[in-house]
């Protein structure tokens, strides 16, 4: 069995396209197709549903995909031991949600490139649920994700906590609230300024409102912490943020934290991965350490200008 045939098939499954897979492996499309056909001929079954758009594996193909990933990981480990390589090579594919991207793309990536010069770092951004799906399917190697504290990582993934961020409800200073605080029911008539579906804070808020059987009225879906806080400050609606993100906002003087007695939610940041090939163990450890340090600084309102604001 030719491991290059397995590699070609895996690339097609992950890319969902012959064209993108060929580009990823720097092959011609006919050359990549021949490799997949060679693997199908060896196994004796069709591995791809060629009528699907994007391409997807058949039931047998999904099994071969999962087994093939293990074969390639074992091959990488064997080659690393045989050649006694001290320095990892190849690709390290990282997934991050939008509001951890600044944290991940600054010092941690710089440290990876400086320490592991022969390792190509590729970063993909997306909402945490989608990033986790890519991690489970093997399209990325490691991910920093933000999840509500009641959401667990799927079985089969290893997660190490990077930190915790409490959530708070924010409103313009022009609104008045009782000193004793309010409940979610008191806010039920207010529209919300939030991110799109997939955002951890939005999910936590929606769950809290549904638990109380209250309406969930999203007035504006706006991408970006500062834009959302700007809209809240201008009276478009109320929103959610982290205390650290609010403290750094240029709009903080026009905003207030609303004391909501029955809303106590938080986000947990994780570094997650499936079983790692030996070549990525040291890079992932460095990434975890760098992200922990960056998270600690970003979560402190008194430090720096960047941080986790609205996620």
C-alpha positions as CSV (number, residue, x, y, z in Angstrom):
1,X,0.0,0.0,0.0
2,X,1.3,3.4,-1.0
3,X,1.0,6.0,1.7
4,X,1.0,8.7,-0.9
5,X,-2.3,7.3,-2.2
6,X,-3.7,7.5,1.3
7,X,-2.5,11.0,1.7
8,X,-4.2,12.0,-1.6
9,X,-7.5,10.5,-0.5
10,X,-7.4,12.2,2.9
11,X,-6.6,15.5,1.2
12,X,-9.7,15.1,-1.0
13,X,-12.0,14.3,1.9
14,X,-10.7,17.3,3.9
15,X,-10.8,19.7,1.0
16,X,-14.1,18.4,-0.5
17,X,-12.7,19.0,-3.9
18,X,-10.1,17.4,-6.3
19,X,-9.0,20.9,-7.3
20,X,-8.3,22.1,-3.8
21,X,-6.7,18.8,-2.8
22,X,-4.4,18.9,-5.8
23,X,-3.4,22.4,-4.9
24,X,-2.7,21.5,-1.3
25,X,-0.4,18.6,-2.3
26,X,1.1,20.5,-5.3
27,X,-0.1,17.8,-7.7
28,X,-1.9,17.9,-11.0
29,X,-5.6,17.0,-10.9
30,X,-5.1,13.9,-13.1
31,X,-2.2,12.8,-10.9
32,X,-4.2,13.1,-7.7
33,X,-7.2,11.4,-9.2
34,X,-4.9,8.4,-10.2
35,X,-3.7,8.1,-6.6
36,X,-7.3,8.0,-5.3
37,X,-8.3,5.4,-8.0
38,X,-5.2,3.3,-7.1
39,X,-6.3,3.2,-3.5
40,X,-9.9,2.3,-4.5
41,X,-8.6,-0.5,-6.8
42,X,-6.5,-1.9,-3.9
43,X,-9.3,-1.9,-1.4
44,X,-12.0,-2.9,-4.0
45,X,-14.7,-0.4,-3.1
46,X,-15.6,3.2,-4.1
47,X,-14.3,5.6,-1.4
48,X,-15.8,8.8,-2.7
49,X,-19.4,9.8,-3.6
50,X,-18.5,11.6,-6.8
51,X,-22.1,12.9,-7.3
52,X,-21.9,14.9,-4.0
53,X,-21.0,18.6,-4.0
54,X,-18.7,19.0,-2.2
55,X,-17.1,15.6,-2.6
56,X,-17.7,13.4,0.5
57,X,-16.6,9.9,1.4
58,X,-18.8,6.9,1.1
59,X,-19.4,4.8,4.3
60,X,-16.4,2.7,3.4
61,X,-14.5,5.8,2.5
62,X,-15.1,7.3,6.0
63,X,-13.7,4.2,7.6
64,X,-10.7,4.3,5.3
65,X,-10.2,8.0,6.0
66,X,-10.1,7.5,9.8
67,X,-7.8,4.5,9.5
68,X,-5.6,6.3,7.0
69,X,-5.1,9.2,9.4
70,X,-3.8,6.8,11.9
71,X,-1.5,5.2,9.3
72,X,0.0,8.5,8.3
73,X,0.5,9.6,12.0
74,X,2.3,6.3,12.7
75,X,4.4,6.7,9.6
76,X,5.4,10.2,10.7
77,X,6.4,8.9,14.1
78,X,8.4,6.1,12.6
79,X,10.3,8.4,10.2
80,X,11.0,10.9,13.0
81,X,12.5,8.1,15.1
82,X,14.4,6.6,12.2
83,X,16.0,9.8,11.2
84,X,16.5,11.1,14.8
85,X,15.1,14.5,13.8
86,X,15.2,17.0,16.6
87,X,13.3,19.6,14.7
88,X,9.6,19.1,13.6
89,X,8.9,19.5,9.9
90,X,5.7,19.6,7.9
91,X,2.5,21.5,8.7
92,X,0.9,22.5,11.9
93,X,-2.8,23.5,11.3
94,X,-4.3,25.7,14.0
95,X,-7.9,26.7,14.4
96,X,-9.0,29.8,16.3
97,X,-12.3,31.6,16.9
98,X,-12.4,35.3,15.8
99,X,-11.9,36.7,19.3
100,X,-8.9,34.6,20.1
101,X,-7.3,35.2,16.7
102,X,-5.5,38.3,17.8
103,X,-4.2,36.5,20.8
104,X,-3.1,33.5,18.8
105,X,-1.6,35.3,15.8
106,X,0.7,37.6,17.7
107,X,3.3,36.2,20.1
108,X,2.3,32.4,20.0
109,X,2.7,32.1,16.2
110,X,5.9,34.2,16.3
111,X,7.3,31.9,18.9
112,X,6.4,28.8,16.9
113,X,8.1,30.1,13.8
114,X,11.2,31.2,15.7
115,X,11.6,27.9,17.7
116,X,10.5,25.5,14.9
117,X,11.8,27.0,11.7
118,X,11.1,24.0,9.5
119,X,7.4,23.8,10.6
120,X,4.8,25.5,8.4
121,X,2.1,27.1,10.6
122,X,-1.3,27.5,9.0
123,X,-4.1,29.2,10.9
124,X,-7.9,28.9,10.2
125,X,-10.5,31.2,11.8
126,X,-14.1,30.3,12.6
127,X,-16.7,30.0,15.3
128,X,-15.7,27.4,18.0
129,X,-18.4,24.8,17.0
130,X,-17.1,24.7,13.4
131,X,-13.5,24.7,14.6
132,X,-14.2,21.6,16.8
133,X,-15.8,19.8,13.8
134,X,-12.7,20.4,11.8
135,X,-10.6,19.1,14.7
136,X,-12.7,15.9,14.9
137,X,-12.4,15.3,11.2
138,X,-8.7,15.8,11.1
139,X,-8.7,19.0,9.0
140,X,-6.8,20.8,11.6
141,X,-4.3,19.6,14.3
142,X,-5.0,21.8,17.3
143,X,-7.5,24.5,18.2
144,X,-8.0,27.3,20.7
145,X,-11.8,27.4,21.3
146,X,-14.1,29.4,23.5
147,X,-17.1,27.5,25.0
148,X,-19.8,28.3,27.5
149,X,-18.8,26.7,30.8
150,X,-21.6,24.2,30.6
151,X,-20.3,22.8,27.2
152,X,-17.9,19.9,27.3
153,X,-15.4,19.0,24.6
154,X,-16.4,16.0,22.5
155,X,-15.0,12.6,23.5
156,X,-11.7,11.8,21.8
157,X,-10.4,15.3,22.1
158,X,-7.8,16.3,24.8
159,X,-8.5,19.8,26.2
160,X,-6.3,21.9,28.4
161,X,-7.9,25.0,30.0
162,X,-6.4,28.3,29.0
163,X,-8.5,30.5,31.2
164,X,-12.0,31.6,32.2
165,X,-13.9,34.8,31.4
166,X,-17.1,35.9,33.2
167,X,-19.8,37.5,31.1
168,X,-21.8,40.6,31.9
169,X,-24.7,42.4,30.4
170,X,-24.0,46.0,29.2
171,X,-26.3,48.9,28.5
172,X,-26.0,52.6,27.7
173,X,-25.6,54.9,30.6
174,X,-28.8,56.7,29.6
175,X,-30.8,53.7,30.9
176,X,-31.5,53.4,34.6
177,X,-31.8,50.3,36.7
178,X,-32.6,49.6,40.3
179,X,-29.6,49.5,42.7
180,X,-30.7,46.0,43.8
181,X,-30.3,44.8,40.2
182,X,-32.7,43.3,37.7
183,X,-33.7,39.8,36.4
184,X,-33.6,38.6,32.8
185,X,-37.4,39.0,32.8
186,X,-36.9,42.7,33.5
187,X,-34.8,42.8,30.3
188,X,-37.2,40.8,28.2
189,X,-38.5,43.8,26.2
190,X,-35.0,45.0,25.4
191,X,-33.4,44.2,22.0
192,X,-29.9,42.7,21.9
193,X,-26.8,43.5,19.9
194,X,-24.9,40.3,19.4
195,X,-22.7,38.2,17.2
196,X,-24.1,35.6,14.7
197,X,-24.9,32.1,15.7
198,X,-21.9,30.1,16.8
199,X,-20.7,32.8,19.2
200,X,-20.2,31.4,22.7
201,X,-21.6,34.4,24.5
202,X,-24.7,34.4,22.4
203,X,-25.2,30.7,23.0
204,X,-24.9,31.2,26.8
205,X,-27.3,34.1,26.8
206,X,-29.8,32.3,24.6
207,X,-29.8,29.3,26.9
208,X,-30.4,31.5,30.0
209,X,-33.3,33.2,28.3
210,X,-34.8,29.9,27.1
211,X,-34.5,28.5,30.6
212,X,-36.6,31.4,31.9
213,X,-39.0,31.0,28.9
214,X,-38.3,34.5,27.8
215,X,-38.1,35.9,24.2
216,X,-34.8,36.4,22.5
217,X,-34.9,39.5,20.4
218,X,-31.7,40.2,18.4
219,X,-31.9,43.7,17.0
220,X,-28.5,43.7,15.3
221,X,-26.0,41.0,14.5
222,X,-22.7,42.9,14.4
223,X,-19.2,41.3,14.1
224,X,-16.6,42.8,16.3
225,X,-16.5,43.8,20.0
226,X,-15.9,47.5,19.5
227,X,-18.7,47.8,16.9
228,X,-21.1,46.0,19.2
229,X,-20.2,48.2,22.2
230,X,-20.6,51.3,20.0
231,X,-24.1,50.3,19.0
232,X,-25.0,49.6,22.6
233,X,-23.6,53.0,23.7
234,X,-25.8,54.6,21.0
235,X,-28.9,53.0,22.4
236,X,-29.5,50.4,19.6
237,X,-29.9,47.6,22.2
238,X,-28.2,45.9,25.1
239,X,-25.3,43.5,24.8
240,X,-22.9,41.1,26.5
241,X,-19.2,41.5,27.1
242,X,-16.4,40.5,29.4
243,X,-15.4,43.0,32.2
244,X,-11.8,43.0,30.8
245,X,-13.0,43.8,27.3
246,X,-15.4,46.5,28.5
247,X,-12.6,48.2,30.6
248,X,-10.5,48.5,27.4
249,X,-13.2,49.8,25.1
250,X,-13.1,53.3,23.9
251,X,-16.9,53.4,24.5
252,X,-16.6,52.4,28.2
253,X,-17.5,55.9,29.5
254,X,-20.9,55.6,27.7
255,X,-21.7,52.1,29.0
256,X,-22.6,50.5,32.2
257,X,-22.7,46.9,33.5
258,X,-26.2,45.8,34.3
259,X,-26.5,43.8,37.6
260,X,-28.6,40.8,36.5
261,X,-29.3,38.6,39.5
262,X,-30.2,35.4,37.6
263,X,-27.5,35.6,34.9
264,X,-24.1,34.2,36.0
265,X,-22.3,32.8,32.9
266,X,-18.7,32.5,31.8
267,X,-16.7,31.3,28.9
268,X,-13.9,28.8,29.1
269,X,-11.0,28.9,26.7
270,X,-9.5,25.6,25.8
271,X,-6.5,24.3,23.8
272,X,-7.9,21.1,22.2
273,X,-6.5,18.4,20.0
274,X,-6.9,14.8,19.0
275,X,-4.0,12.4,19.5
276,X,-0.9,14.1,18.2
277,X,1.9,12.8,16.0
278,X,5.2,12.9,17.8
279,X,6.5,15.7,15.7
280,X,3.8,18.1,17.0
281,X,4.0,17.3,20.7
282,X,6.7,20.0,21.4
283,X,5.1,22.7,19.2
284,X,1.7,22.2,20.8
285,X,3.3,22.4,24.2
286,X,4.9,25.7,23.3
287,X,1.6,27.0,21.8
288,X,-0.2,26.1,25.1
289,X,2.3,27.9,27.2
290,X,2.3,31.0,25.0
291,X,-1.5,31.2,24.8
292,X,-1.8,30.8,28.6
293,X,0.6,33.7,29.1
294,X,-1.3,35.8,26.5
295,X,-4.7,34.9,28.0
296,X,-3.6,35.9,31.5
297,X,-2.4,39.4,30.2
298,X,-5.5,39.8,28.0
299,X,-7.9,39.0,30.8
300,X,-6.5,41.7,33.1
301,X,-8.1,45.1,32.4
302,X,-5.0,46.9,33.7
303,X,-2.7,45.3,31.1
304,X,-2.3,46.1,27.4
305,X,-4.8,47.3,24.8
306,X,-6.0,43.9,23.5
307,X,-8.1,41.3,25.1
308,X,-11.2,39.1,24.9
309,X,-14.1,41.5,24.5
310,X,-17.2,40.0,23.0
311,X,-16.9,36.4,21.8
